[in-house]
Amino acid sequence: MTGRIVLAATPIGNLGDASARLRELLASADVIAAEDTRTARRLCQGLGIAPAGKVVAHHEHNEAASARGLLEQVRAGATVAVVSDAGMPTVSDPGYRLVAAAVAEGLEVTCAPGPSAVTTALALSGMPTDRFAFDGFVPRKDGERRRWLTSLLAEARTVVAFESPQRLVAALAAVEEVLGAARPVAVARELTKLHEEVVRGTAAQVHAWARERAAGEGIRGEIVLVLGPAAEDAEDGQVTQADAVAEVGVLVDSGTRLKEAVAAVASAHGQRSRELYQAVLDARG
């Protein structure tokens, strides 16, 4: 008789958010596959739980090899609880490869739902929640970050992404420059923790807050960035050619090749690449 894999969401800051089902699972699972075994053991200790099974490492660096071993144990009848350091496994955290392999093999996979920084930040942002997208981590390199933002110029959904406190100011500067100073933005910091903070406003306002905070006490903690949807005229692709040419210039200045920049901006606004390319050349004289 085969066992099962249980994806278990863990608290993102407040231990009081641990569900009764999570407590029971951590106490009874045959195996706890953890992103960091030390973090998992601290969680169990904080919840007053003594795991009955073994705690093993399952992270991005060993996921392929670890998945094979975990699947063997599931076939043998074991219950494997998969936990990340915080929140839901597989959401920008390890677990996807294991789940995909188990599904392909017809093994049972279920979930013990719970806290998620993505949906918590979305709910607190004040942005529309009927349609949203999660884009993982904001690209680190400036050129890649600007290309990503350019793809969101006409995005009709709220977009949620993770960012590090060290790169937040640079990310917000790019948001203001590429998406415009008036784009709605929220920064959620240290969600559910003692120093939880949600800053809401326009891109210009939130960027100014981040610059001031970075220059003073500094920005610390886990960061979730929420970008509001484009204005209705942008959603309809009603952007002047002059504005499109300016957006191409922003991308080119950040290191994007001209043809790639033209293609990205034209696609975002429903314009013809050839006409936009010629307009860029004309603007350059």
C-alpha positions in Angstrom: 0.0 0.0 0.0 1.5 3.3 -1.0 1.8 6.3 1.2 1.3 10.0 0.3 3.0 13.4 0.1 1.5 16.2 2.1 2.5 19.8 1.2 2.3 21.6 4.6 2.2 25.4 4.8 4.1 26.7 7.8 3.8 30.1 9.6 5.4 33.0 7.8 6.2 34.7 11.1 3.6 34.2 13.8 3.7 30.7 15.3 0.0 31.2 16.3 -0.9 30.7 12.6 0.1 27.0 12.8 -3.0 25.0 12.1 -4.0 22.0 14.2 -3.5 19.8 11.1 0.0 21.1 10.7 0.8 20.2 14.3 -0.6 16.7 13.9 1.2 16.2 10.7 4.6 17.2 12.0 4.1 15.0 15.0 3.1 11.9 13.1 4.7 12.0 9.6 7.1 9.2 8.8 9.4 11.8 7.1 9.6 15.6 7.2 11.3 16.8 4.1 12.4 20.3 5.0 14.0 23.2 3.1 16.3 23.6 6.1 16.3 20.9 8.7 17.4 23.4 11.4 14.4 25.7 10.7 12.0 22.7 10.7 13.4 21.5 14.1 13.0 25.0 15.6 9.5 25.1 14.3 8.7 21.8 16.0 10.3 23.0 19.2 8.4 26.2 19.1 5.1 24.3 18.7 6.0 21.9 21.4 6.2 18.9 19.0 8.5 16.0 19.0 8.6 14.6 15.4 8.0 10.8 15.3 9.7 10.5 11.9 13.0 11.6 10.6 13.7 15.1 9.4 15.6 15.2 6.0 16.9 18.0 3.8 15.0 18.8 0.6 16.1 22.0 -0.9 17.0 23.5 -4.3 20.5 22.1 -4.4 19.5 18.5 -3.7 15.9 18.4 -4.9 16.4 16.1 -7.8 18.3 13.4 -5.8 16.2 13.9 -2.7 12.9 13.5 -4.7 14.0 10.0 -5.8 14.5 8.9 -2.3 11.3 10.4 -1.0 9.3 8.8 -3.8 10.7 5.4 -2.8 9.5 5.9 0.7 6.0 6.9 -0.5 5.8 3.8 -2.6 6.7 1.8 0.6 3.8 3.4 2.4 5.4 6.4 4.2 3.7 9.7 4.8 6.1 12.5 3.7 5.4 16.0 4.9 7.1 18.6 2.8 7.8 22.0 4.5 9.6 25.1 3.4 11.2 27.6 5.7 7.9 29.6 5.7 4.7 29.6 3.8 3.5 27.1 1.1 6.1 24.7 -0.4 6.5 24.8 -4.2 5.7 28.6 -4.3 9.2 29.9 -5.0 10.3 27.2 -2.7 11.3 23.5 -3.1 8.7 20.9 -3.8 7.7 21.3 -7.4 9.9 18.6 -8.8 8.8 16.1 -6.1 5.1 16.9 -6.8 5.5 16.7 -10.6 7.2 13.3 -10.3 4.6 12.0 -7.9 1.7 13.1 -10.1 3.3 11.5 -13.1 3.6 8.3 -11.2 0.1 8.4 -9.9 1.1 8.7 -6.2 -1.1 10.5 -3.8 -0.3 14.2 -3.2 -2.4 16.3 -0.9 -2.1 19.6 1.0 -2.4 21.0 4.5 -3.1 24.6 3.5 -2.1 27.6 5.6 -0.2 30.9 5.6 1.2 32.4 2.3 3.1 35.6 2.0 1.7 36.0 -1.6 -2.0 36.1 -0.7 -1.4 37.9 2.6 0.4 40.8 0.9 -2.3 40.8 -1.9 -5.1 41.1 0.7 -3.4 43.9 2.6 -2.2 45.9 -0.4 -5.5 47.5 -1.2 -5.1 46.5 -4.8 -7.8 44.6 -6.9 -7.8 41.0 -5.8 -10.2 39.5 -8.4 -7.4 38.9 -10.8 -3.7 38.7 -9.9 -0.4 37.2 -11.0 2.6 36.0 -8.9 5.9 36.5 -10.6 8.3 35.0 -8.1 11.4 37.1 -7.3 12.0 40.4 -9.0 15.0 40.0 -11.4 18.3 41.0 -9.9 20.0 42.6 -12.8 18.8 46.0 -13.9 18.3 45.2 -17.5 16.3 42.0 -16.8 14.3 43.9 -14.2 13.4 46.6 -16.7 12.4 44.1 -19.3 10.2 42.4 -16.8 8.6 45.7 -15.9 8.1 46.5 -19.5 6.1 43.3 -19.9 3.8 44.7 -17.2 3.1 48.1 -18.9 -0.4 47.0 -20.0 -0.9 44.3 -17.3 -4.6 44.3 -16.2 -3.9 42.2 -13.1 -2.4 43.0 -9.8 1.2 41.6 -9.7 2.9 40.2 -6.6 6.6 39.5 -6.4 9.3 38.9 -3.7 12.2 41.2 -3.3 15.2 41.5 -1.0 15.5 44.5 1.3 18.9 45.3 -0.2 17.5 45.7 -3.7 14.2 47.3 -2.9 15.2 50.9 -3.6 16.6 50.0 -7.0 13.5 48.0 -7.8 11.2 50.8 -6.9 13.3 53.3 -8.9 12.8 51.0 -12.0 9.1 50.7 -11.3 8.7 54.5 -11.2 10.7 55.0 -14.3 9.3 52.1 -16.4 5.7 51.9 -15.2 5.3 55.5 -14.3 5.2 57.6 -11.1 1.5 57.2 -10.7 1.4 53.4 -10.8 -0.2 52.0 -7.6 2.4 50.2 -5.4 2.5 48.5 -2.0 5.4 47.1 -0.1 4.6 44.6 2.6 7.4 43.9 5.1 7.7 41.4 7.9 4.2 40.1 7.4 2.5 38.6 10.6 5.6 39.5 12.6 6.1 42.0 15.4 7.3 44.8 13.1 4.8 44.2 10.3 4.5 47.2 7.9 2.6 47.8 4.7 3.4 51.0 2.7 0.9 51.9 0.1 0.9 54.7 -2.5 2.0 55.7 -6.0 5.3 54.4 -7.3 6.9 57.8 -6.7 5.6 57.9 -3.1 6.7 54.4 -2.1 10.1 54.9 -3.9 10.6 58.1 -1.8 9.7 56.2 1.4 12.2 53.5 0.6 15.0 55.9 -0.2 14.4 57.7 3.1 14.2 54.5 5.1 17.3 53.1 3.5 19.3 56.3 4.3 18.1 56.2 7.9 17.4 53.1 9.9 17.7 50.8 6.8 15.3 48.3 5.3 15.2 44.9 6.9 13.1 41.8 6.8 11.1 39.8 4.3 9.7 42.0 1.5 6.7 41.4 -0.8 6.2 43.9 -3.6 2.7 44.4 -5.0 2.1 46.4 -8.3 -1.3 47.6 -9.2 -2.9 47.0 -12.6 -2.3 49.4 -15.4 -4.7 52.3 -16.0 -7.6 51.5 -18.3 -6.1 53.4 -21.2 -2.9 51.4 -20.9 -4.9 48.1 -20.7 -6.5 49.1 -24.1 -3.1 49.7 -25.6 -3.8 53.5 -25.9 -0.2 54.6 -25.6 1.1 57.3 -27.9 4.0 56.4 -30.2 6.1 59.1 -28.5 5.5 57.4 -25.1 6.4 54.0 -26.7 9.6 55.5 -28.1 10.5 56.9 -24.7 9.9 53.4 -23.1 12.2 51.9 -25.7 14.9 54.4 -24.7 14.6 53.4 -21.0 15.2 49.8 -21.9 18.1 50.6 -24.3 19.8 52.8 -21.6 19.6 49.8 -19.2 21.5 47.6 -21.6 18.7 45.9 -23.7 19.4 45.6 -27.4 17.4 47.9 -29.5 15.4 45.3 -31.4 14.6 43.4 -28.2 13.4 46.6 -26.6 11.3 47.6 -29.5 9.7 44.1 -29.6 8.9 44.2 -25.9 7.3 47.6 -25.9 5.4 47.0 -29.2 4.0 43.7 -27.8 3.0 45.4 -24.5 1.1 48.1 -26.3 -0.2 46.3 -29.3 1.8 48.3 -31.7 3.7 47.2 -34.9 7.3 46.5 -34.2 8.5 47.8 -37.6 6.7 51.1 -37.3 7.9 51.6 -33.7 11.5 50.7 -34.7 11.4 53.3 -37.5 10.0 55.9 -35.0 12.9 55.2 -32.7 15.4 55.7 -35.5 13.6 58.9 -36.6 13.7 60.2 -33.0 17.4 59.5 -32.9 17.9 61.7 -35.9 
